[in-house]
Amino acid sequence: MKLSKFANLVKNGGRCAVLHVAGSGIWLSTGTAIYRATELPDMEGSEQVRTVLDMTADAWKKVYLTEDWPESVSNVLGLNLAPYAQGEQDTEKLKVAAAPNGLWCSACRCKVDGELIFYNEAYLAPLAEEIKKSEYIYYTARQTEAGQRYLVVHDGMDVLAAIMPMNILKEEYINDLAEFQALCMEQFYKDKERREAVIEEAEDDAEGAGQISMEGVEDGE
């Protein structure tokens, strides 16, 4: 995990949780995403955490810090971060992203029941290098005991992060999407008609030029 990218999320969100997970090590959270940071040394207390995150004292004053000592990686703030969880579903990332009010949200579709999980793409920033380099990155959907779904990022047998979904499917947004789709379809056919007209005009010009050339040859004879 790129620590500086995590620190940026903390600065923007104002929350940081240090999770001392028994048998695993340090995990870090922004409140909406949890990241494996087991390569870090154990740290306790505000000053140690601020030093590790390399944040200025002024920036740190705006951050709400919590610490917790989960007894198992299978229950970290209610999320299962073990390599495997019963009932989890493989997902596929959709090609089209959503951007309600300028917030860039990607979506993964569960392969079993087809449900969508929308998440803030910015939460993958701390994992960008791993995602780029590894050939074993994949995403699964898991559920809390209360039935809340969340997205888990895997690198082979290792869980790199868990990200909580975003609820963007409001009626107003769906209506905006429908209107946007209609406008796109209208523009698509306008562009298609324009291209076909240009091609037709070019073919007519080429045919006319050929006729003039042939007539010129005949005149020369």
Helices and strands as residue ranges (DSSP letters): H 3-13, E 15-21, E 25-29, E 33-36, H 46-53, H 57-60, E 64-68, E 89-93, G 100-102, E 105-110, E 116-120, G 121-127, H 128-133, E 137-143, E 149-155, E 158-163, H 171-220
